[in-house]
Amino acid sequence: MQQVLEQLGIKGQNGGVSTGSNTINTNGKKITSFSPVDGKKISEVQSCDTDAYEKVIATAQAAFLKWRTVPAPRRGDIVRQIGDALRKYKESLGKLVSYEMGKSLQEGYGEVQEMIDISDFAVGLSRQLHGLTMHSERPGHRMYEQWHPLGITGIISAFNFPVAVWSWNALLAWVCGDVCIWKPSEKTPLCAIAVQNIVSEVFKKNDVPEGVSNLIIGERDLGERMANDTRIPLISATGSTRMGKAVGAAVGARLGRALLELGGNNAIIISKDADLDMALIGSLFGAVGTAGQRCTTTRRLIIQEDVYETFKAKLIAAYNQLHIGNPLDESNHVGPLIDKDAVNAYLQAIEKCKAEGGKFVVEGGLLEGDGFESGCYVKPCIAEAQPHFQIVQHETFAPILYLLKYKTMEEAIAIQNGVPQGLSSAIMTLNLREAEQFLSTTGSDCGISNVNIGTSGAEIGGAFGGEKETGGGRESGSDAWRVYMRRQTNTINYSNSLPLAQGIKFDL
């Protein structure tokens, strides 16, 4: 791992505030990054203080005035080079993601691949920032709309995807002409520093102004400062619903924009007409991938009563074959939770489920002994439960899967929709009518609804995000670029008179 850290420019002591190639001195407290893989200290980071924050804001404001004048296709070409650099560093960055966050090595590599994919998407987008033309009711007039850069985009990201979600925002914002200030999770600061080093190398080669890519590392109060800062017109925040409500309220109070990607309580409906082997694969990865620490993790399986026992047996057998351990060992399927607080939340959720009458068909618990010294490894578990259980309505960021039984498709959809969150959903069925019903107006109320794939593993190109307590934001694909820009309607009069709209007369 030491070689990986050196390749990515990570030192024993690291500055946590950067405007690109320049590191800003700060007197903020030291944040120590420990790996949940083995509990060992990786490195230290000096967090951002008030003076350093103000310097970053000033540098970003000055950089925006220059960056917005660079033609969008040129901005796209620089983003293309970032994608090439990420290809070069994919192995080392993927290993750091796995080691600092705890997800499997394949998922670490996959996260970097997401960054590469969004860079490709952003390059194409840089030549497609289009507006519309409209016919005017007044003769000799032309109307159209265009999109302009917004300013500073503030990005607050979570530990579970320490680099990919930043790229969804930053790479689109950059081709749109914005500059970015990134506050990563204090639980995974080294991944952010590594990415900043990679980007700075590319920006320096292209004479990009200092302050287009900014990094500030700190704790919760730093995110609160960003949310309340009128100089940051857009805050994109990923995290819990509790955090999102606070950010949304602060940004809304100053009439700024908030792009919120919050909690999920995702379900897969398993129809009696499903391919059960395919459903098993989708359910298994959805439930235990990233040790249940994805916002798109499958937390509920809604299974038709005719196939309930059969599918439950398949699921139990599959869980008994899972390998849990060091995520850098590619033979392991499941790594650790991020820290001991997450472990405690997992253990408390199990007890709450039992107290409400839940029956565990695959028992959970903390893993101890050789290889589990960090105290962050737990057993993925399965409980038979009821939709109304309070714990089932709640998102626990851990590998706990609830089995729920249904009779009719209408009942299944009602169970699927009957939670406060609305991120990702899926149905496993070979019945065309059921599939179309699930995707219809009376079907899933989630931002993402899939047929014959799981809830987890969204790909670049489609807009990512959800409804209800998931926050309503959209990132990554489709027309998500519009949130990073401001819309302007233009009317041009090329006639010899000045007629008013709606036929109003104002003659002197």
Secondary structure in CASP SS format (residue, H / E / C, confidence):
PFRMAT SS
TARGET T0000
AUTHOR 0000-0000-0000
METHOD secondary structure of the structure
MODEL  1
M C 1.00
Q H 1.00
Q H 1.00
V H 1.00
L H 1.00
E H 1.00
Q H 1.00
L C 1.00
G C 1.00
I C 1.00
K C 1.00
G C 1.00
Q E 1.00
N E 1.00
G E 1.00
G C 1.00
V E 1.00
S E 1.00
T C 1.00
G C 1.00
S C 1.00
N C 1.00
T E 1.00
I C 1.00
N C 1.00
T C 1.00
N C 1.00
G C 1.00
K C 1.00
K E 1.00
I E 1.00
T E 1.00
S E 1.00
F E 1.00
S C 1.00
P C 1.00
V C 1.00
D C 1.00
G C 1.00
K C 1.00
K E 1.00
I E 1.00
S E 1.00
E E 1.00
V E 1.00
Q E 1.00
S C 1.00
C C 1.00
D C 1.00
T H 1.00
D H 1.00
A H 1.00
Y H 1.00
E H 1.00
K H 1.00
V H 1.00
I H 1.00
A H 1.00
T H 1.00
A H 1.00
Q H 1.00
A H 1.00
A H 1.00
F H 1.00
L H 1.00
K H 1.00
W H 1.00
R C 1.00
T C 1.00
V C 1.00
P C 1.00
A H 1.00
P H 1.00
R H 1.00
R H 1.00
G H 1.00
D H 1.00
I H 1.00
V H 1.00
R H 1.00
Q H 1.00
I H 1.00
G H 1.00
D H 1.00
A H 1.00
L H 1.00
R H 1.00
K H 1.00
Y C 1.00
K H 1.00
E H 1.00
S H 1.00
L H 1.00
G H 1.00
K H 1.00
L H 1.00
V H 1.00
S H 1.00
Y H 1.00
E H 1.00
M H 1.00
G C 1.00
K C 1.00
S C 1.00
L H 1.00
Q H 1.00
E H 1.00
G H 1.00
Y H 1.00
G H 1.00
E H 1.00
V H 1.00
Q H 1.00
E H 1.00
M H 1.00
I H 1.00
D H 1.00
I H 1.00
S H 1.00
D H 1.00
F H 1.00
A H 1.00
V H 1.00
G H 1.00
L H 1.00
S C 1.00
R C 1.00
Q C 1.00
L C 1.00
H C 1.00
G C 1.00
L C 1.00
T E 1.00
M E 1.00
H C 1.00
S C 1.00
E C 1.00
R C 1.00
P C 1.00
G C 1.00
H E 1.00
R E 1.00
M E 1.00
Y E 1.00
E E 1.00
Q E 1.00
W E 1.00
H E 1.00
P E 1.00
L C 1.00
G C 1.00
I E 1.00
T E 1.00
G E 1.00
I E 1.00
I E 1.00
S C 1.00
A C 1.00
F C 1.00
N C 1.00
F C 1.00
P C 1.00
V C 1.00
A H 1.00
V H 1.00
W H 1.00
S H 1.00
W H 1.00
N H 1.00
A H 1.00
L H 1.00
L H 1.00
A H 1.00
W H 1.00
V H 1.00
C C 1.00
G C 1.00
D C 1.00
V E 1.00
C E 1.00
I E 1.00
W E 1.00
K E 1.00
P C 1.00
S C 1.00
E C 1.00
K C 1.00
T C 1.00
P H 1.00
L H 1.00
C H 1.00
A H 1.00
I H 1.00
A H 1.00
V H 1.00
Q H 1.00
N H 1.00
I H 1.00
V H 1.00
S H 1.00
E H 1.00
V H 1.00
F H 1.00
K H 1.00
K H 1.00
N C 1.00
D C 1.00
V C 1.00
P C 1.00
E C 1.00
G C 1.00
V C 1.00
S E 1.00
N E 1.00
L E 1.00
I E 1.00
I C 1.00
G C 1.00
E C 1.00
R H 1.00
D H 1.00
L H 1.00
G H 1.00
E H 1.00
R H 1.00
M H 1.00
A H 1.00
N C 1.00
D C 1.00
T C 1.00
R C 1.00
I C 1.00
P C 1.00
L E 1.00
I E 1.00
S E 1.00
A E 1.00
T E 1.00
G C 1.00
S C 1.00
T H 1.00
R H 1.00
M H 1.00
G H 1.00
K H 1.00
A H 1.00
V H 1.00
G H 1.00
A H 1.00
A H 1.00
V H 1.00
G H 1.00
A H 1.00
R C 1.00
L C 1.00
G C 1.00
R E 1.00
A E 1.00
L E 1.00
L E 1.00
E E 1.00
L C 1.00
G C 1.00
G C 1.00
N C 1.00
N E 1.00
A E 1.00
I E 1.00
I E 1.00
I E 1.00
S C 1.00
K C 1.00
D C 1.00
A C 1.00
D C 1.00
L H 1.00
D H 1.00
M H 1.00
A H 1.00
L H 1.00
I H 1.00
G H 1.00
S H 1.00
L H 1.00
F H 1.00
G H 1.00
A H 1.00
V H 1.00
G H 1.00
T H 1.00
A H 1.00
G H 1.00
Q C 1.00
R C 1.00
C C 1.00
T C 1.00
T C 1.00
T E 1.00
R E 1.00
R E 1.00
L E 1.00
I E 1.00
I E 1.00
Q E 1.00
E C 1.00
D C 1.00
V C 1.00
Y H 1.00
E H 1.00
T H 1.00
F H 1.00
K H 1.00
A H 1.00
K H 1.00
L H 1.00
I H 1.00
A H 1.00
A H 1.00
Y H 1.00
N C 1.00
Q C 1.00
L C 1.00
H C 1.00
I E 1.00
G C 1.00
N C 1.00
P C 1.00
L C 1.00
D C 1.00
E C 1.00
S C 1.00
N C 1.00
H C 1.00
V E 1.00
G C 1.00
P C 1.00
L C 1.00
I C 1.00
D C 1.00
K H 1.00
D H 1.00
A H 1.00
V H 1.00
N H 1.00
A H 1.00
Y H 1.00
L H 1.00
Q H 1.00
A H 1.00
I H 1.00
E H 1.00
K H 1.00
C H 1.00
K H 1.00
A H 1.00
E C 1.00
G C 1.00
G C 1.00
K E 1.00
F E 1.00
V E 1.00
V E 1.00
E C 1.00
G C 1.00
G C 1.00
L E 1.00
L C 1.00
E C 1.00
G C 1.00
D C 1.00
G C 1.00
F C 1.00
E C 1.00
S C 1.00
G C 1.00
C C 1.00
Y C 1.00
V E 1.00
K C 1.00
P C 1.00
C E 1.00
I E 1.00
A E 1.00
E E 1.00
A C 1.00
Q C 1.00
P C 1.00
H C 1.00
F C 1.00
Q H 1.00
I H 1.00
V H 1.00
Q H 1.00
H C 1.00
E C 1.00
T C 1.00
F C 1.00
A C 1.00
P C 1.00
I E 1.00
L E 1.00
Y E 1.00
L E 1.00
L E 1.00
K E 1.00
Y E 1.00
K C 1.00
T C 1.00
M H 1.00
E H 1.00
E H 1.00
A H 1.00
I H 1.00
A H 1.00
I H 1.00
Q H 1.00
N H 1.00
G C 1.00
V C 1.00
P C 1.00
Q E 1.00
G E 1.00
L C 1.00
S E 1.00
S E 1.00
A E 1.00
I E 1.00
M E 1.00
T C 1.00
L C 1.00
N C 1.00
L H 1.00
R H 1.00
E H 1.00
A H 1.00
E H 1.00
Q H 1.00
F H 1.00
L H 1.00
S C 1.00
T C 1.00
T C 1.00
G C 1.00
S C 1.00
D C 1.00
C C 1.00
G C 1.00
I E 1.00
S E 1.00
N E 1.00
V E 1.00
N C 1.00
I C 1.00
G C 1.00
T C 1.00
S C 1.00
G C 1.00
A C 1.00
E C 1.00
I C 1.00
G C 1.00
G C 1.00
A C 1.00
F E 1.00
G C 1.00
G C 1.00
E E 1.00
K E 1.00
E C 1.00
T C 1.00
G C 1.00
G C 1.00
G C 1.00
R C 1.00
E E 1.00
S C 1.00
G C 1.00
S C 1.00
D C 1.00
A H 1.00
W H 1.00
R H 1.00
V H 1.00
Y H 1.00
M E 1.00
R E 1.00
R E 1.00
Q E 1.00
T E 1.00
N E 1.00
T E 1.00
I E 1.00
N E 1.00
Y C 1.00
S C 1.00
N C 1.00
S C 1.00
L C 1.00
P C 1.00
L C 1.00
A H 1.00
Q H 1.00
G H 1.00
I C 1.00
K C 1.00
F C 1.00
D C 1.00
L C 1.00
END
